[in-house]
Amino acid sequence: MANELFTKVELGEIGLRNRIVMAPMTRLRATEDCLASPMMAEYYRQRASAGLLITEGSHPSPMGRGYTYPPGIHTPEQATAWRKVTDAVHQEGGHIVLQLMHAGRVTHSSLLPGHALPVAPSAIAVAGAIHTFEGKVPFEVPRALATEEIPGVIAEYRHAAELAVTAGFDGVELHAATGYLPHQFQASDSNHRTDAYGGSLENRSRFTIEILHALGEVWGAGRVGIKIAPGYTVNDMYDEDPAATYVYLARQLNPMGLAYLHVGYESGYTRGTGPSFNPIDLLRKEYSGRLLAAGGFTKETGNAILAAGRADGVVFGRSFIANPDLVERFRRDAPLNEPIDVSTFYGGGAHGYIDYPTLAD
Ligand SMILES: Cc1cc2nc3c(=O)[nH]c(=O)nc-3n(C[C@H](O)[C@H](O)[C@H](O)COP(=O)(O)O)c2cc1C
């Protein structure tokens, strides 16, 4: 099969030298002040041969923080810290976009300013527990955002997008997947609002679309992407009709001219029977722009989905954790490193982060 992964592609205004995209992956190696660390610059530099790097989720507001040691993008100091990352990637000829991730209800008051309650579309808690500085604690019932507060949250995303310009990124990606704030608005189970942001498909999509417009005003739509995960059920997510939700959303995105739509499809993560459709194939038919496919791809399945015209780029996650030179290994058909202990995925030091060997090693 032709090596489609190694052909060039334009995602809006962003020109990629290959179609191999590194997935956004939270690794929790920032400082206590949520500043990107020197180790993070080295991690992304090592992986810069990807056509595009999508950073780990970065919170656009102190209220959007969902973890211990994630990087933020709401202060000038955070933008300055990210600049070291973008410079390192650009020195290697790579491209990097910042993923904007607001945790919404998937956080805990102990991680938030003044120990405020998490905010969400509705006062519905996530079932289960969350990792905090004090260990695992049950999720709290979040505070439902008042209608009048929503423009302020969108303004925080806009401010974060402006800081991302200062930080030297090539664009931004809105994290509207895997149970975080925009997804909480989209999914029927987590959004019981009766105002203009809840109820109908149009209303449940409004928050996501308003954020995308704000990001586009800062960056130009051709440097703004969005990640969605239809039917995803981790973080206690449930949507009674994910196909309808995302077909509606895709049709709204069509005239916007975004850089790309990134579709996560991790069938193993779905609750019950999961979605009765493949969201990548469904949205390929509905969405007229560039589509990135994510979830369990290998070199072979990645080349196959491109050759079949079912996607424009392929997103690789865990294989990039373990293989800084994944692109070179794909090029040479070389064996891949396996990720070591998953306890190194989230948090820790250099081990399991920047010490995976390359072929040259
Ligand atoms: C350690 C880890 C952290 C992740 N963090 C994020 C994140 O911050 N934002 C996001 O959109 N997806 C996140 N994901 C999901 C990945 O982007 C990707 O969709 C998933 O790993 C499936 O791709 P893979 O099978 O190639 O690993 C994470 C995945 C892993 C393994």
Ligand as a Chemical Component Dictionary entry (heavy atoms), coordinates in Angstrom:
data_LIG
# 
_chem_comp.id                   LIG 
_chem_comp.type                 NON-POLYMER 
_chem_comp.pdbx_formal_charge   0 
_chem_comp.three_letter_code    LIG 
# 
loop_
_chem_comp_atom.comp_id 
_chem_comp_atom.atom_id 
_chem_comp_atom.alt_atom_id 
_chem_comp_atom.type_symbol 
_chem_comp_atom.charge 
_chem_comp_atom.model_Cartn_x 
_chem_comp_atom.model_Cartn_y 
_chem_comp_atom.model_Cartn_z 
_chem_comp_atom.pdbx_ordinal 
LIG C1  C1  C 0 -1.930 9.705  28.716 1  
LIG C2  C2  C 0 -3.050 10.216 27.850 2  
LIG C3  C3  C 0 -3.493 11.516 28.014 3  
LIG C4  C4  C 0 -4.504 12.034 27.189 4  
LIG N1  N1  N 0 -4.861 13.343 27.325 5  
LIG C5  C5  C 0 -5.700 13.909 26.426 6  
LIG C6  C6  C 0 -5.929 15.321 26.415 7  
LIG O1  O1  O 0 -5.355 16.102 27.194 8  
LIG N2  N2  N 0 -6.781 15.802 25.472 9  
LIG C7  C7  C 0 -7.418 14.991 24.576 10 
LIG O2  O2  O 0 -8.186 15.474 23.746 11 
LIG N3  N3  N 0 -7.212 13.657 24.545 12 
LIG C8  C8  C 0 -6.352 13.105 25.423 13 
LIG N4  N4  N 0 -6.061 11.757 25.339 14 
LIG C9  C9  C 0 -6.659 10.945 24.251 15 
LIG C10 C10 C 0 -5.712 10.914 23.043 16 
LIG O3  O3  O 0 -5.659 12.196 22.434 17 
LIG C11 C11 C 0 -6.146 9.871  21.976 18 
LIG O4  O4  O 0 -7.418 10.213 21.480 19 
LIG C12 C12 C 0 -6.185 8.466  22.545 20 
LIG O5  O5  O 0 -4.986 8.170  23.234 21 
LIG C13 C13 C 0 -6.415 7.412  21.453 22 
LIG O6  O6  O 0 -5.344 7.376  20.561 23 
LIG P1  P1  P 0 -4.261 6.140  20.620 24 
LIG O7  O7  O 0 -5.076 4.881  20.553 25 
LIG O8  O8  O 0 -3.411 6.359  19.398 26 
LIG O9  O9  O 0 -3.505 6.280  21.900 27 
LIG C14 C14 C 0 -5.094 11.207 26.184 28 
LIG C15 C15 C 0 -4.651 9.897  26.045 29 
LIG C16 C16 C 0 -3.632 9.397  26.844 30 
LIG C17 C17 C 0 -3.141 7.982  26.615 31 
# 
loop_
_chem_comp_bond.comp_id 
_chem_comp_bond.atom_id_1 
_chem_comp_bond.atom_id_2 
_chem_comp_bond.value_order 
_chem_comp_bond.pdbx_ordinal 
LIG C1  C2  SING 1  
LIG C2  C3  SING 2  
LIG C2  C16 DOUB 3  
LIG C3  C4  DOUB 4  
LIG C4  N1  SING 5  
LIG C4  C14 SING 6  
LIG N1  C5  DOUB 7  
LIG C5  C6  SING 8  
LIG C5  C8  SING 9  
LIG C6  O1  DOUB 10 
LIG C6  N2  SING 11 
LIG N2  C7  SING 12 
LIG C7  O2  DOUB 13 
LIG C7  N3  SING 14 
LIG N3  C8  DOUB 15 
LIG C8  N4  SING 16 
LIG N4  C9  SING 17 
LIG N4  C14 SING 18 
LIG C9  C10 SING 19 
LIG C10 O3  SING 20 
LIG C10 C11 SING 21 
LIG C11 O4  SING 22 
LIG C11 C12 SING 23 
LIG C12 O5  SING 24 
LIG C12 C13 SING 25 
LIG C13 O6  SING 26 
LIG O6  P1  SING 27 
LIG P1  O7  DOUB 28 
LIG P1  O8  SING 29 
LIG P1  O9  SING 30 
LIG C14 C15 DOUB 31 
LIG C15 C16 SING 32 
LIG C16 C17 SING 33 
# 
